[in-house]
Amino acid sequence: MHIPVLLNEVVNILDIRKGQFVIDGTLGEGGHTLEIAKKIGKEGKMLVLDLEDEAIRAFKTKIAGKKDLPEIICENENFANIIETLEEKNFGQADRLLLDLGFSSNQIEERNKGFSFLRTEPLLMTYDANRKPVYEILREIREHDLEVILRDLSDERYARRIAHAIKEAGKKERILTTTDLVNVIEKAVPKNYERGRINPATRTFMALRMYANDELGS
Ligand SMILES: C[S@@+](CC[C@H](N)C(=O)[O-])C[C@H]1O[C@@H](n2cnc3c(N)ncnc32)[C@H](O)[C@@H]1O
């Protein structure tokens, strides 16, 4: 289960009032959404978005039949398209917008999408199933471009070595799972990587997730 980050603090900072129209652009498991929904009451309205179809479906099931909630419109959509979505639905201006970026713990624990380097899973890392998975990106990308992504998106100081190791390993056998990638990274970096403070795969996984989902573009 995902524990919403700083739930009370977020809701307090947003200063949610009864009857407002609030957008949660990153629904996840809906922890923030439900707390906001309680505050705006039945006179309010919410628009909630998530790139992940499973998140939207699970939330619809969760709220089905609940009578004490405001109207909550759920869209499997990128928050980058909020303006278009509002115009299309003729919703007018929203009072508040919440974006809780990144991934949720249930995306690590339940979805089998390869977000965590601590589990052996297919190397997908995409919220939206229609986007190109990381294993395909690693097959197609040029070594130099990969190096730039690792350096720019995660400050990985061994970006060149890791990018080289990934492309070399891919020539022998395709990198298809999280563990395949972790093994390549571990061999490419020094034994005392970051003095043991973080797993050697941490930065590479973060950079690849951001790139695969165009998180900066959103
Ligand atoms: C940290 S979780 C949100 C957790 C949520 N606040 C809760 O209480 O459960 C981030 C969510 O944003 C979604 N997401 C990431 N990028 C997105 C984007 N560009 N547009 C819409 N949803 C996105 C992910 O699929 C994930 O479900």
The ligand as a Tripos MOL2 file, in Angstrom:
@<TRIPOS>MOLECULE
LIG
   27    29     1     0     0
SMALL
NO_CHARGES

@<TRIPOS>ATOM
      1 C1          4.0450    9.3970   -6.2190 C.3       1 LIG1
      2 S1          2.7060    8.6970   -7.1160 S.3       1 LIG1
      3 C2          1.3100    9.5610   -6.5300 C.3       1 LIG1
      4 C3          0.8050    9.0380   -5.2280 C.3       1 LIG1
      5 C4         -0.5060    9.6590   -4.8000 C.3       1 LIG1
      6 N1         -0.3720   11.0590   -4.4390 N.3       1 LIG1
      7 C5         -1.1610    8.8720   -3.6740 C.2       1 LIG1
      8 O1         -1.5520    9.4890   -2.6650 O.co2     1 LIG1
      9 O2         -1.2920    7.6460   -3.8030 O.co2     1 LIG1
     10 C6          2.8910    9.3730   -8.7140 C.3       1 LIG1
     11 C7          1.8700    8.9010   -9.7310 C.3       1 LIG1
     12 O3          1.9780    9.7750  -10.8500 O.3       1 LIG1
     13 C8          1.8340    9.0400  -12.0370 C.3       1 LIG1
     14 N2          2.5110    9.8320  -13.0680 N.ar      1 LIG1
     15 C9          3.8340   10.0020  -13.2860 C.ar      1 LIG1
     16 N3          4.0390   10.8720  -14.2870 N.ar      1 LIG1
     17 C10         2.8040   11.2940  -14.7000 C.ar      1 LIG1
     18 C11         2.3480   12.2130  -15.6970 C.ar      1 LIG1
     19 N4          3.2070   12.8710  -16.4740 N.pl3     1 LIG1
     20 N5          1.0190   12.3990  -15.8340 N.ar      1 LIG1
     21 C12         0.1320   11.7290  -15.0410 C.ar      1 LIG1
     22 N6          0.4970   10.8440  -14.0900 N.ar      1 LIG1
     23 C13         1.8220   10.6300  -13.9200 C.ar      1 LIG1
     24 C14         2.4640    7.6820  -11.7370 C.3       1 LIG1
     25 O4          1.9120    6.6920  -12.5690 O.3       1 LIG1
     26 C15         2.0790    7.4870  -10.2550 C.3       1 LIG1
     27 O5          0.8870    6.7610  -10.1450 O.3       1 LIG1
@<TRIPOS>BOND
     1     1     2 1
     2     2     3 1
     3     2    10 1
     4     3     4 1
     5     4     5 1
     6     5     6 1
     7     5     7 1
     8     7     8 2
     9     7     9 1
    10    10    11 1
    11    11    12 1
    12    11    26 1
    13    12    13 1
    14    13    14 1
    15    13    24 1
    16    14    15 ar
    17    14    23 ar
    18    15    16 ar
    19    16    17 ar
    20    17    18 ar
    21    17    23 ar
    22    18    19 1
    23    18    20 ar
    24    20    21 ar
    25    21    22 ar
    26    22    23 ar
    27    24    25 1
    28    24    26 1
    29    26    27 1
@<TRIPOS>SUBSTRUCTURE
     1 LIG1         1 GROUP 0 **** ****
